[in-house]
């Protein structure tokens, strides 16, 4: 029961953060520096094919480099190491971010359809 509540709270926080960044965040373009794949079976017995993606961006104003990461669960990324990916950041605190990979899926879908 505790795990279910924890997952629900985490999901709600993630959704809130994403909405907030989409409305008040700044989009930057980061360089994918690594993609680590993990495949096999989860403890529950279900197959898994996850990717751990790391990307970096250097703030041109401060020269500070920021590292971003995310999990892509049960699918393979549509990009490779060296690709550029969009990241939404909180301009006041770049440690609050989300890799905006959903926009890549939409762009890929439209290019596959010839749009």
KAKATA-V32872 format. One record per residue. N is the residue number from 1. PHI is phi in whole degrees, -180 to 180 (none if undefined). PSI is psi in whole degrees, 0 to 359 (999 if undefined). Layout:
BEGIN
N,PHI,PSI + N,PHI,PSI
END
This chain:
BEGIN
1,none,319 + 2,-62,318 + 3,-62,320 + 4,-62,318 + 5,-68,320 + 6,-62,315 + 7,-63,320 + 8,-64,317 + 9,-65,318 + 10,-63,316 + 11,-62,317 + 12,-64,317 + 13,-64,317 + 14,-63,317 + 15,-63,316 + 16,-61,313 + 17,-61,315 + 18,-62,314 + 19,-62,317 + 20,-63,316 + 21,-68,324 + 22,-67,329 + 23,-94,331 + 24,-124,356 + 25,-84,176 + 26,-119,135 + 27,-90,131 + 28,-124,167 + 29,-115,122 + 30,-111,155 + 31,-96,125 + 32,-70,120 + 33,-102,338 + 34,-161,151 + 35,-135,118 + 36,-110,123 + 37,-96,142 + 38,-130,122 + 39,-126,166 + 40,137,209 + 41,-118,137 + 42,-75,168 + 43,-57,331 + 44,-75,350 + 45,98,351 + 46,-79,145 + 47,-68,147 + 48,-135,147 + 49,-143,88 + 50,-113,156 + 51,-128,139 + 52,-107,113 + 53,-109,133 + 54,-121,136 + 55,-140,155 + 56,-128,152 + 57,-143,138 + 58,-107,123 + 59,-68,118 + 60,-67,337 + 61,-76,319 + 62,-106,342 + 63,79,1 + 64,-80,134 + 65,-94,132 + 66,-113,140 + 67,-110,133 + 68,-121,148 + 69,-146,158 + 70,-158,162 + 71,-99,140 + 72,-114,114 + 73,-96,134 + 74,56,34 + 75,-163,164 + 76,-99,143 + 77,-65,153 + 78,-89,11 + 79,-135,171 + 80,-126,174 + 81,-58,134 + 82,97,349 + 83,-73,157 + 84,-100,134 + 85,-130,147 + 86,-78,141 + 87,-132,131 + 88,-95,125 + 89,-122,157 + 90,-83,115 + 91,-59,334 + 92,-83,339 + 93,-153,88 + 94,-62,353 + 95,-73,345 + 96,-96,111 + 97,-154,168 + 98,-147,134 + 99,-72,120 + 100,-86,64 + 101,-75,341 + 102,-61,323 + 103,-66,329 + 104,-68,322 + 105,-64,318 + 106,-65,314 + 107,-62,319 + 108,-65,318 + 109,-61,315 + 110,-68,323 + 111,-71,328 + 112,-68,331 + 113,-88,356 + 114,82,17 + 115,-90,999
END
